[in-house]
Amino acid sequence: RRAVNSSMAASLPVSAAAAAAAPLLRLLQLLLLLLPETGVSERTRPVGRYAHCAVSFSDSMVVYGGRGYQYNVHNLSPLSDVWSFSFKETSWKQLISAEAAADGPGERSSHSCVLMPNSDIMIFGGIVGARGSANQRVVNDLWRMALSSDKDGALEAHWERVLVHGDSPSPRFDHTAVLFKQTMIVYGGCVGSDAYADVWMLDTSGGNGFAEWYSWRQLKPLSSSQPLPTTLPFPSTNATDASGEGEGAIGEGTPLKDAGKGGAEEAAASEPGARCAHVAVPHPNGMLVFGGGIPPSATPRRR
């Protein structure tokens, strides 16, 4: 009995130490799960992000860009990688890594992407460069992500720069773009403290047999021979960078017809007006728009 008691006495400190360490071990395991993946070979899923874009293609979702915490970087920054999520396998696959994205549109957020009839994904606009850096800028370039399958049926992707002839929409972010018939329609968006109200259609039929190019055409309202109002200025928001994410508030979505006069009031009767951070879906006649940020008081300005 003494031997048993002696054995129990000897084991008590070990058990007590293990019990005391258990919560710390569980906390450490939780922290390891929350940390981003570090090695290139260990990247089995995309890092958390926002302001990215995604489309549904075949049996997968394709995701590009956004803002998040890059591998080995613990500051929010724009992202350039491309991932696909298989609905059948419920797993992620990296299509284009950040290291291999040098020939593409690069690190970008608040852009738009549209799946075209030929299975290309068209990327337009957005913010490139890190917030607060000297190279951060709002852009209006056009890129194409060509999707294909390898011999085993696995999804692959690569970037192609699109040649554009003629005028283009002004640089912008937080706009919307949808597929309409064989082309793409872009509406709204922001830059600095301005919101856009213009609508553009991308013509993809250009070419001369040796090279293809695209062109933009600004659409006009049916009731007017003038282009749609281009911009409406936001009230002061103390914006500190290209994204306009400074202090202050955009407002609570006061309709233009209640806040403006003259041209703004007339435009609001048949047009949604300038806005950004809204949503849009394809419609048989074009685009269906809902919500977004609208300046509480403004007058349309022509470019």
One Martini backbone bead per residue (centre of mass of N, CA, C, O) as a GRO file, in nm:
protein
  303
    1ARG     BB    1   0.057   0.063  -0.019
    2ARG     BB    2   0.299   0.245  -0.007
    3ALA     BB    3   0.377   0.209  -0.300
    4VAL     BB    4   0.122   0.322  -0.417
    5ASN     BB    5   0.134   0.596  -0.277
    6SER     BB    6   0.410   0.672  -0.389
    7SER     BB    7   0.325   0.665  -0.687
    8MET     BB    8   0.101   0.875  -0.667
    9ALA     BB    9   0.276   1.103  -0.555
   10ALA     BB   10   0.470   1.110  -0.803
   11SER     BB   11   0.227   1.176  -1.019
   12LEU     BB   12   0.096   1.446  -0.938
   13PRO     BB   13   0.282   1.668  -1.063
   14VAL     BB   14   0.244   1.579  -1.357
   15SER     BB   15  -0.063   1.612  -1.378
   16ALA     BB   16  -0.070   1.909  -1.295
   17ALA     BB   17   0.106   2.012  -1.526
   18ALA     BB   18  -0.072   1.909  -1.759
   19ALA     BB   19  -0.327   2.063  -1.678
   20ALA     BB   20  -0.194   2.347  -1.697
   21ALA     BB   21  -0.096   2.313  -2.009
   22ALA     BB   22  -0.348   2.259  -2.185
   23PRO     BB   23  -0.453   2.549  -2.249
   24LEU     BB   24  -0.189   2.637  -2.392
   25LEU     BB   25  -0.195   2.427  -2.616
   26ARG     BB   26  -0.468   2.510  -2.737
   27LEU     BB   27  -0.381   2.800  -2.804
   28LEU     BB   28  -0.147   2.727  -2.992
   29GLN     BB   29  -0.317   2.571  -3.200
   30LEU     BB   30  -0.499   2.811  -3.276
   31LEU     BB   31  -0.274   3.002  -3.375
   32LEU     BB   32  -0.170   2.814  -3.603
   33LEU     BB   33  -0.439   2.820  -3.766
   34LEU     BB   34  -0.436   3.145  -3.808
   35LEU     BB   35  -0.192   3.132  -3.955
   36PRO     BB   36  -0.032   3.182  -4.226
   37GLU     BB   37   0.106   3.060  -4.482
   38THR     BB   38   0.457   3.024  -4.584
   39GLY     BB   39   0.503   2.815  -4.789
   40VAL     BB   40   0.476   2.738  -5.114
   41SER     BB   41   0.404   2.425  -5.073
   42GLU     BB   42   0.160   2.509  -4.849
   43ARG     BB   43  -0.043   2.628  -5.059
   44THR     BB   44  -0.393   2.531  -5.025
   45ARG     BB   45  -0.492   2.834  -4.983
   46PRO     BB   46  -0.623   3.126  -4.956
   47VAL     BB   47  -0.611   3.414  -4.831
   48GLY     BB   48  -0.753   3.645  -4.678
   49ARG     BB   49  -1.014   3.867  -4.825
   50TYR     BB   50  -1.087   4.173  -5.014
   51ALA     BB   51  -1.177   4.329  -5.304
   52HIS     BB   52  -1.244   4.110  -5.498
   53CYS     BB   53  -1.293   3.857  -5.753
   54ALA     BB   54  -1.563   3.647  -5.906
   55VAL     BB   55  -1.628   3.336  -6.083
   56SER     BB   56  -1.818   3.106  -6.270
   57PHE     BB   57  -1.661   2.791  -6.383
   58SER     BB   58  -1.816   2.540  -6.439
   59ASP     BB   59  -1.704   2.363  -6.136
   60SER     BB   60  -1.598   2.663  -6.055
   61MET     BB   61  -1.416   2.907  -5.867
   62VAL     BB   62  -1.278   3.226  -5.953
   63VAL     BB   63  -1.000   3.404  -5.801
   64TYR     BB   64  -0.899   3.763  -5.778
   65GLY     BB   65  -0.730   3.924  -5.563
   66GLY     BB   66  -0.712   4.195  -5.344
   67ARG     BB   67  -0.717   4.223  -4.983
   68GLY     BB   68  -0.440   4.122  -4.760
   69TYR     BB   69  -0.241   3.869  -4.612
   70GLN     BB   70   0.050   3.791  -4.687
   71TYR     BB   71   0.302   3.598  -4.710
   72ASN     BB   72   0.506   3.702  -4.450
   73VAL     BB   73   0.280   3.935  -4.422
   74HIS     BB   74   0.138   4.168  -4.160
   75ASN     BB   75   0.007   4.345  -4.394
   76LEU     BB   76  -0.200   4.508  -4.571
   77SER     BB   77  -0.244   4.402  -4.918
   78PRO     BB   78  -0.223   4.353  -5.230
   79LEU     BB   79  -0.327   4.106  -5.470
   80SER     BB   80  -0.229   3.845  -5.745
   81ASP     BB   81  -0.370   3.590  -5.713
   82VAL     BB   82  -0.500   3.266  -5.839
   83TRP     BB   83  -0.809   3.084  -5.781
   84SER     BB   84  -0.967   2.760  -5.734
   85PHE     BB   85  -1.296   2.614  -5.670
   86SER     BB   86  -1.418   2.299  -5.620
   87PHE     BB   87  -1.731   2.161  -5.605
   88LYS     BB   88  -1.656   1.856  -5.600
   89GLU     BB   89  -1.382   1.863  -5.411
   90THR     BB   90  -1.364   2.094  -5.205
   91SER     BB   91  -1.108   2.261  -5.339
   92TRP     BB   92  -0.800   2.412  -5.382
   93LYS     BB   93  -0.635   2.602  -5.657
   94GLN     BB   94  -0.348   2.727  -5.795
   95LEU     BB   95  -0.306   2.912  -6.093
   96ILE     BB   96  -0.167   3.193  -5.985
   97SER     BB   97   0.100   3.320  -5.859
   98ALA     BB   98   0.266   3.580  -5.730
   99GLU     BB   99   0.538   3.508  -5.880
  100ALA     BB  100   0.370   3.463  -6.174
  101ALA     BB  101   0.226   3.776  -6.197
  102ALA     BB  102   0.412   3.982  -6.363
  103ASP     BB  103   0.238   3.952  -6.654
  104GLY     BB  104   0.007   4.097  -6.519
  105PRO     BB  105  -0.204   4.312  -6.330
  106GLY     BB  106  -0.149   4.241  -6.046
  107GLU     BB  107  -0.191   4.418  -5.774
  108ARG     BB  108  -0.548   4.410  -5.685
  109SER     BB  109  -0.843   4.620  -5.624
  110SER     BB  110  -1.167   4.701  -5.687
  111HIS     BB  111  -1.255   4.534  -5.926
  112SER     BB  112  -1.345   4.366  -6.231
  113CYS     BB  113  -1.527   4.060  -6.341
  114VAL     BB  114  -1.584   3.872  -6.655
  115LEU     BB  115  -1.749   3.619  -6.815
  116MET     BB  116  -1.704   3.511  -7.125
  117PRO     BB  117  -1.809   3.321  -7.394
  118ASN     BB  118  -1.488   3.216  -7.435
  119SER     BB  119  -1.380   3.185  -7.118
  120ASP     BB  120  -1.299   3.457  -7.047
  121ILE     BB  121  -1.155   3.694  -6.819
  122MET     BB  122  -1.251   4.024  -6.750
  123ILE     BB  123  -1.041   4.298  -6.655
  124PHE     BB  124  -1.127   4.605  -6.466
  125GLY     BB  125  -0.959   4.811  -6.302
  126GLY     BB  126  -0.878   4.974  -6.001
  127ILE     BB  127  -0.634   4.905  -5.745
  128VAL     BB  128  -0.290   4.976  -5.731
  129GLY     BB  129  -0.110   4.914  -5.483
  130ALA     BB  130  -0.025   5.027  -5.189
  131ARG     BB  131  -0.134   5.176  -4.924
  132GLY     BB  132   0.036   5.490  -4.919
  133SER     BB  133   0.193   5.463  -5.166
  134ALA     BB  134   0.350   5.595  -5.446
  135ASN     BB  135   0.217   5.354  -5.650
  136GLN     BB  136  -0.064   5.429  -5.602
  137ARG     BB  137  -0.351   5.355  -5.823
  138VAL     BB  138  -0.590   5.433  -6.058
  139VAL     BB  139  -0.741   5.232  -6.315
  140ASN     BB  140  -0.819   5.145  -6.697
  141ASP     BB  141  -0.743   4.865  -6.759
  142LEU     BB  142  -0.713   4.561  -6.971
  143TRP     BB  143  -0.779   4.211  -6.898
  144ARG     BB  144  -0.697   3.861  -6.972
  145MET     BB  145  -0.821   3.544  -6.862
  146ALA     BB  146  -0.715   3.240  -6.966
  147LEU     BB  147  -0.896   2.941  -6.998
  148SER     BB  148  -0.807   2.593  -6.927
  149SER     BB  149  -0.727   2.247  -7.003
  150ASP     BB  150  -0.579   1.974  -6.942
  151LYS     BB  151  -0.543   1.636  -7.005
  152ASP     BB  152  -0.693   1.593  -6.704
  153GLY     BB  153  -0.893   1.859  -6.661
  154ALA     BB  154  -0.734   2.080  -6.545
  155LEU     BB  155  -0.715   2.394  -6.443
  156GLU     BB  156  -0.611   2.686  -6.631
  157ALA     BB  157  -0.396   2.995  -6.638
  158HIS     BB  158  -0.358   3.317  -6.819
  159TRP     BB  159  -0.219   3.616  -6.926
  160GLU     BB  160  -0.365   3.905  -7.117
  161ARG     BB  161  -0.323   4.178  -7.301
  162VAL     BB  162  -0.534   4.445  -7.398
  163LEU     BB  163  -0.618   4.608  -7.683
  164VAL     BB  164  -0.697   4.964  -7.710
  165HIS     BB  165  -0.914   5.168  -7.895
  166GLY     BB  166  -0.944   5.470  -7.799
  167ASP     BB  167  -1.158   5.539  -7.576
  168SER     BB  168  -1.192   5.538  -7.215
  169PRO     BB  169  -1.257   5.488  -6.921
  170SER     BB  170  -1.212   5.606  -6.637
  171PRO     BB  171  -1.063   5.576  -6.368
  172ARG     BB  172  -1.160   5.302  -6.132
  173PHE     BB  173  -1.367   5.193  -5.851
  174ASP     BB  174  -1.634   5.018  -5.745
  175HIS     BB  175  -1.763   4.889  -5.980
  176THR     BB  176  -1.951   4.753  -6.256
  177ALA     BB  177  -1.982   4.426  -6.433
  178VAL     BB  178  -2.134   4.280  -6.729
  179LEU     BB  179  -2.292   4.058  -6.926
  180PHE     BB  180  -2.379   4.137  -7.283
  181LYS     BB  181  -2.403   3.899  -7.464
  182GLN     BB  182  -2.079   3.956  -7.622
  183THR     BB  183  -2.033   4.162  -7.384
  184MET     BB  184  -1.945   4.457  -7.184
  185ILE     BB  185  -2.063   4.630  -6.888
  186VAL     BB  186  -2.002   4.957  -6.743
  187TYR     BB  187  -2.065   5.097  -6.405
  188GLY     BB  188  -1.944   5.338  -6.243
  189GLY     BB  189  -1.777   5.452  -5.956
  190CYS     BB  190  -1.453   5.555  -5.826
  191VAL     BB  191  -1.250   5.861  -5.744
  192GLY     BB  192  -1.175   5.952  -5.467
  193SER     BB  193  -1.451   6.194  -5.440
  194ASP     BB  194  -1.577   6.046  -5.688
  195ALA     BB  195  -1.866   5.966  -5.886
  196TYR     BB  196  -2.004   5.758  -6.130
  197ALA     BB  197  -2.255   5.756  -6.430
  198ASP     BB  198  -2.135   5.595  -6.646
  199VAL     BB  199  -2.163   5.404  -6.963
  200TRP     BB  200  -2.001   5.104  -7.091
  201MET     BB  201  -1.896   4.938  -7.398
  202LEU     BB  202  -1.749   4.641  -7.516
  203ASP     BB  203  -1.570   4.588  -7.813
  204THR     BB  204  -1.468   4.253  -7.957
  205SER     BB  205  -1.444   4.285  -8.299
  206GLY     BB  206  -1.163   4.366  -8.337
  207GLY     BB  207  -0.954   4.355  -8.639
  208ASN     BB  208  -0.700   4.224  -8.912
  209GLY     BB  209  -0.590   3.905  -8.875
  210PHE     BB  210  -0.323   3.964  -8.680
  211ALA     BB  211  -0.496   4.140  -8.475
  212GLU     BB  212  -0.653   4.225  -8.173
  213TRP     BB  213  -0.916   4.459  -8.070
  214TYR     BB  214  -1.051   4.693  -7.855
  215SER     BB  215  -1.354   4.889  -7.773
  216TRP     BB  216  -1.512   5.179  -7.659
  217ARG     BB  217  -1.861   5.269  -7.562
  218GLN     BB  218  -2.062   5.527  -7.492
  219LEU     BB  219  -2.359   5.548  -7.344
  220LYS     BB  220  -2.698   5.652  -7.399
  221PRO     BB  221  -2.980   5.779  -7.337
  222LEU     BB  222  -3.286   5.755  -7.492
  223SER     BB  223  -3.378   6.070  -7.406
  224SER     BB  224  -3.078   6.144  -7.513
  225SER     BB  225  -2.787   6.291  -7.683
  226GLN     BB  226  -2.641   6.274  -7.422
  227PRO     BB  227  -2.438   6.179  -7.211
  228LEU     BB  228  -2.396   6.053  -6.933
  229PRO     BB  229  -2.326   6.138  -6.642
  230THR     BB  230  -2.015   6.121  -6.504
  231THR     BB  231  -2.005   6.306  -6.230
  232LEU     BB  232  -2.017   6.309  -5.864
  233PRO     BB  233  -1.945   6.474  -5.589
  234PHE     BB  234  -1.830   6.434  -5.295
  235PRO     BB  235  -1.814   6.498  -4.999
  236SER     BB  236  -1.612   6.554  -4.760
  237THR     BB  237  -1.366   6.279  -4.639
  238ASN     BB  238  -1.062   6.296  -4.593
  239ALA     BB  239  -0.890   6.177  -4.802
  240THR     BB  240  -0.569   5.974  -4.817
  241ASP     BB  241  -0.630   5.812  -5.087
  242ALA     BB  242  -0.726   5.650  -5.373
  243SER     BB  243  -0.980   5.513  -5.213
  244GLY     BB  244  -1.117   5.717  -5.003
  245GLU     BB  245  -1.038   5.604  -4.684
  246GLY     BB  246  -1.125   5.816  -4.495
  247GLU     BB  247  -1.271   6.026  -4.315
  248GLY     BB  248  -1.598   5.989  -4.294
  249ALA     BB  249  -1.908   6.021  -4.484
  250ILE     BB  250  -2.119   5.965  -4.749
  251GLY     BB  251  -2.398   5.867  -4.635
  252GLU     BB  252  -2.768   5.773  -4.676
  253GLY     BB  253  -2.887   5.782  -4.975
  254THR     BB  254  -2.986   6.037  -5.098
  255PRO     BB  255  -3.174   6.140  -5.329
  256LEU     BB  256  -3.122   6.352  -5.588
  257LYS     BB  257  -3.418   6.476  -5.606
  258ASP     BB  258  -3.387   6.586  -5.296
  259ALA     BB  259  -3.096   6.751  -5.331
  260GLY     BB  260  -3.122   6.860  -5.605
  261LYS     BB  261  -3.107   7.047  -5.917
  262GLY     BB  262  -3.228   7.019  -6.211
  263GLY     BB  263  -3.036   6.800  -6.364
  264ALA     BB  264  -3.033   6.601  -6.123
  265GLU     BB  265  -3.343   6.567  -6.106
  266GLU     BB  266  -3.390   6.465  -6.394
  267ALA     BB  267  -3.194   6.221  -6.390
  268ALA     BB  268  -3.333   6.063  -6.146
  269ALA     BB  269  -3.596   5.973  -6.300
  270SER     BB  270  -3.412   5.764  -6.520
  271GLU     BB  271  -3.152   5.748  -6.329
  272PRO     BB  272  -2.924   5.639  -6.083
  273GLY     BB  273  -2.660   5.763  -6.101
  274ALA     BB  274  -2.409   5.821  -5.902
  275ARG     BB  275  -2.192   5.535  -5.809
  276CYS     BB  276  -2.074   5.301  -5.554
  277ALA     BB  277  -2.064   4.990  -5.417
  278HIS     BB  278  -2.239   4.819  -5.586
  279VAL     BB  279  -2.474   4.612  -5.757
  280ALA     BB  280  -2.477   4.364  -6.037
  281VAL     BB  281  -2.677   4.217  -6.300
  282PRO     BB  282  -2.783   4.050  -6.545
  283HIS     BB  283  -2.990   4.145  -6.829
  284PRO     BB  284  -3.167   4.123  -7.114
  285ASN     BB  285  -3.130   4.464  -7.130
  286GLY     BB  286  -2.849   4.444  -6.932
  287MET     BB  287  -2.879   4.600  -6.614
  288LEU     BB  288  -2.897   4.535  -6.259
  289VAL     BB  289  -2.935   4.772  -5.992
  290PHE     BB  290  -2.803   4.798  -5.643
  291GLY     BB  291  -2.727   5.040  -5.459
  292GLY     BB  292  -2.494   5.225  -5.283
  293GLY     BB  293  -2.318   5.529  -5.328
  294ILE     BB  294  -2.468   5.856  -5.265
  295PRO     BB  295  -2.471   6.170  -5.295
  296PRO     BB  296  -2.656   6.404  -5.113
  297SER     BB  297  -2.509   6.651  -5.284
  298ALA     BB  298  -2.540   6.731  -5.637
  299THR     BB  299  -2.395   6.802  -5.963
  300PRO     BB  300  -2.355   6.738  -6.268
  301ARG     BB  301  -2.058   6.650  -6.453
  302ARG     BB  302  -1.865   6.717  -6.719
  303ARG     BB  303  -1.579   6.623  -6.904
   0.00000   0.00000   0.00000
